[in-house]
Amino acid sequence: MSYHPFSDEDGEEYGSFEVFQASDYPESALDEGWYWWACFPGCLPDGDPQGPYDSKEEAINNAQS
């Protein structure tokens, strides 16, 4: 798991997202792969997981697009 900032076109940060593998949350019954969701460190996620993606980089790129 890792956290990354959401940034606008000017580079201003306005939130945070977590990137994780389905195996990090085995109780969730997610398909294998990488996911992201809006989430601040130490807080519950703000929405459903987005994915699966084949790699961590793909999940990060999708979250930042």
Backbone as ProteinMPNN parsed JSONL, in Angstrom:
{"seq_chain_A": "MSYHPFSDEDGEEYGSFEVFQASDYPESALDEGWYWWACFPGCLPDGDPQGPYDSKEEAINNAQS", "coords_chain_A": {"N_chain_A": [[0.838, -1.169, 0.0], [0.415, 2.229, -0.713], [0.446, 5.793, -0.453], [-0.615, 8.633, -2.328], [-0.636, 11.99, -3.628], [-3.531, 13.72, -4.942], [-3.379, 15.929, -7.636], [-3.884, 19.114, -9.197], [-3.912, 20.711, -12.497], [-2.045, 22.722, -12.13], [-0.335, 21.705, -10.299], [-1.124, 21.885, -7.696], [-1.896, 20.335, -4.678], [-4.739, 18.472, -3.623], [-5.92, 16.396, -2.243], [-5.823, 12.871, -1.379], [-4.834, 9.569, -2.349], [-4.947, 6.012, -2.044], [-3.001, 3.301, -3.127], [-3.222, -0.112, -3.8], [-2.864, -3.719, -3.609], [-5.173, -6.341, -4.38], [-4.772, -8.489, -2.686], [-3.986, -7.285, -0.347], [-6.26, -6.777, 1.027], [-7.837, -9.247, 1.78], [-10.363, -9.988, 2.715], [-12.141, -8.583, 1.184], [-12.829, -9.721, -1.244], [-12.023, -8.916, -3.801], [-11.16, -8.935, -7.307], [-8.027, -10.257, -8.489], [-5.231, -8.042, -8.713], [-4.226, -4.556, -9.068], [-5.434, -1.712, -7.274], [-7.03, 1.488, -6.634], [-8.166, 3.974, -4.326], [-9.845, 6.904, -3.133], [-8.421, 8.268, -0.289], [-7.242, 9.268, 2.851], [-4.221, 8.885, 4.74], [-4.588, 6.723, 7.487], [-7.315, 6.991, 7.623], [-10.712, 5.996, 6.803], [-11.584, 4.753, 3.523], [-12.816, 6.939, 0.928], [-15.042, 6.147, -0.884], [-15.549, 3.633, -3.467], [-13.261, 0.943, -4.39], [-11.194, 1.391, -7.259], [-10.539, -0.33, -10.172], [-9.689, -3.634, -11.341], [-6.157, -3.112, -12.031], [-3.307, -3.89, -14.038], [-0.819, -3.227, -13.036], [0.929, -1.398, -10.442], [1.709, 1.116, -11.322], [-0.121, 1.582, -13.43], [-2.495, 1.844, -11.968], [-1.912, 4.14, -10.436], [-1.573, 6.035, -12.51], [-4.167, 6.046, -13.584], [-5.649, 7.054, -11.422], [-4.645, 9.62, -11.282], [-5.495, 10.788, -13.575]], "CA_chain_A": [[0.0, 0.0, 0.0], [1.127, 3.497, -0.716], [-0.412, 6.952, -0.606], [-0.161, 9.601, -3.316], [-1.541, 13.146, -3.655], [-4.202, 14.187, -6.144], [-2.884, 17.261, -7.976], [-4.523, 19.713, -10.363], [-3.006, 21.032, -13.604], [-0.997, 23.624, -11.651], [0.476, 21.009, -9.307], [-1.67, 22.08, -6.348], [-2.445, 19.1, -4.103], [-6.074, 18.674, -3.063], [-6.432, 15.173, -1.641], [-4.906, 11.752, -1.309], [-5.379, 8.261, -2.699], [-4.158, 4.842, -1.667], [-2.858, 2.264, -4.145], [-3.046, -1.381, -3.091], [-3.185, -4.967, -4.292], [-6.341, -7.015, -3.828], [-4.338, -9.383, -1.606], [-3.845, -6.501, 0.883], [-7.573, -6.801, 1.676], [-8.413, -10.529, 1.36], [-11.776, -10.085, 3.089], [-12.958, -7.799, 0.253], [-13.177, -10.561, -2.4], [-11.724, -8.22, -5.05], [-10.382, -9.687, -8.29], [-6.588, -10.012, -8.391], [-4.721, -6.875, -9.423], [-3.967, -3.324, -8.325], [-6.59, -0.829, -7.146], [-6.839, 2.741, -5.907], [-9.364, 4.658, -3.844], [-9.577, 8.154, -2.43], [-8.229, 7.914, 1.107], [-6.136, 9.882, 3.574], [-3.588, 7.926, 5.65], [-5.22, 6.563, 8.788], [-8.767, 7.212, 7.523], [-11.453, 5.076, 5.954], [-11.645, 5.215, 2.137], [-13.949, 7.771, 0.532], [-15.548, 5.6, -2.141], [-15.25, 2.247, -3.811], [-11.985, 0.732, -5.074], [-11.187, 1.493, -8.721], [-9.62, -1.31, -10.736], [-8.262, -3.872, -11.147], [-5.155, -2.738, -13.019], [-2.238, -4.892, -14.106], [0.367, -2.801, -12.297], [0.796, -0.256, -9.544], [1.843, 2.316, -12.144], [-1.383, 1.793, -14.132], [-3.466, 2.343, -10.995], [-1.543, 5.522, -10.125], [-1.872, 6.859, -13.671], [-5.613, 6.208, -13.688], [-6.112, 7.934, -10.348], [-4.19, 10.988, -11.518], [-6.033, 11.311, -14.833]], "C_chain_A": [[0.886, 1.237, 0.0], [0.136, 4.617, -0.966], [0.233, 7.947, -1.552], [-1.124, 10.786, -3.305], [-2.27, 13.262, -4.994], [-3.658, 15.586, -6.392], [-3.65, 17.792, -9.181], [-3.479, 20.056, -11.42], [-1.842, 21.919, -13.179], [-0.098, 22.982, -10.601], [0.017, 21.2, -7.876], [-2.297, 20.775, -5.859], [-3.787, 19.386, -3.446], [-6.68, 17.424, -2.44], [-5.396, 14.075, -1.708], [-5.61, 10.482, -1.771], [-4.39, 7.176, -2.308], [-4.153, 3.871, -2.834], [-2.529, 0.962, -3.417], [-3.34, -2.551, -4.01], [-4.392, -5.596, -3.608], [-5.953, -7.889, -2.643], [-4.099, -8.632, -0.295], [-5.139, -6.505, 1.699], [-8.297, -8.099, 1.303], [-9.897, -10.677, 1.695], [-12.695, -9.373, 2.101], [-13.428, -8.59, -0.959], [-13.01, -9.819, -3.723], [-10.996, -9.164, -5.998], [-8.915, -9.334, -8.123], [-6.194, -8.781, -9.2], [-4.508, -5.715, -8.481], [-5.195, -2.427, -8.37], [-6.159, 0.497, -6.539], [-8.195, 3.201, -5.399], [-8.947, 5.929, -3.128], [-9.51, 7.845, -0.942], [-7.056, 8.696, 1.676], [-5.519, 8.843, 4.504], [-4.289, 7.915, 7.011], [-6.724, 6.759, 8.794], [-9.412, 6.128, 6.663], [-11.497, 5.627, 4.533], [-12.919, 6.024, 1.882], [-14.429, 7.305, -0.837], [-15.103, 4.175, -2.353], [-13.878, 2.124, -4.476], [-12.164, 0.812, -6.589], [-10.147, 0.525, -9.261], [-10.355, -2.576, -11.083], [-7.421, -3.384, -12.32], [-4.028, -3.759, -12.947], [-1.007, -4.514, -13.293], [0.041, -1.626, -11.391], [0.827, 1.044, -10.341], [0.552, 2.618, -12.904], [-2.439, 2.352, -13.19], [-3.179, 3.795, -10.649], [-1.902, 6.438, -11.285], [-3.37, 7.087, -13.835], [-6.141, 7.165, -12.634], [-5.763, 9.384, -10.632], [-4.737, 11.569, -12.831], [-7.409, 11.91, -14.668]], "O_chain_A": [[1.948, 1.277, 0.623], [-0.891, 4.415, -1.613], [1.455, 8.094, -1.585], [-2.305, 10.613, -3.006], [-1.711, 12.948, -6.044], [-3.493, 16.356, -5.446], [-4.022, 17.032, -10.075], [-2.301, 19.734, -11.263], [-0.774, 21.88, -13.791], [0.801, 23.635, -10.07], [0.675, 20.741, -6.942], [-3.128, 20.183, -6.547], [-3.958, 20.414, -2.792], [-7.874, 17.416, -2.14], [-4.238, 14.313, -2.051], [-6.821, 10.335, -1.608], [-3.179, 7.391, -2.249], [-5.187, 3.643, -3.461], [-1.672, 0.931, -2.534], [-3.98, -2.399, -5.05], [-4.608, -5.41, -2.411], [-6.725, -8.017, -1.693], [-4.016, -9.257, 0.761], [-5.121, -6.266, 2.907], [-9.286, -8.049, 0.572], [-10.61, -11.42, 1.021], [-13.912, -9.541, 2.17], [-14.355, -8.155, -1.643], [-13.765, -10.058, -4.666], [-10.3, -10.081, -5.559], [-8.587, -8.238, -7.669], [-6.77, -8.517, -10.256], [-4.593, -5.858, -7.261], [-5.909, -2.382, -9.372], [-5.06, 0.615, -5.997], [-9.235, 2.864, -5.964], [-7.845, 6.024, -2.587], [-10.425, 7.234, -0.389], [-5.997, 8.776, 1.053], [-6.243, 7.989, 5.016], [-4.546, 8.964, 7.602], [-7.351, 6.702, 9.852], [-8.738, 5.437, 5.898], [-11.453, 6.843, 4.347], [-13.947, 5.823, 2.528], [-14.238, 8.0, -1.836], [-14.385, 3.592, -1.541], [-13.385, 3.089, -5.06], [-13.171, 0.353, -7.128], [-8.989, 0.563, -8.843], [-11.586, -2.565, -11.112], [-7.904, -3.259, -13.446], [-3.825, -4.407, -11.921], [-0.233, -5.388, -12.901], [-0.978, -0.953, -11.551], [0.059, 1.966, -10.064], [0.163, 3.781, -13.017], [-3.2, 3.242, -13.572], [-4.104, 4.603, -10.574], [-2.475, 7.506, -11.073], [-3.799, 8.187, -14.182], [-6.994, 8.002, -12.928], [-6.514, 10.285, -10.259], [-4.462, 12.724, -13.154], [-7.993, 12.391, -15.638]]}, "name": "protein", "num_of_chains": 1, "seq": "MSYHPFSDEDGEEYGSFEVFQASDYPESALDEGWYWWACFPGCLPDGDPQGPYDSKEEAINNAQS"}
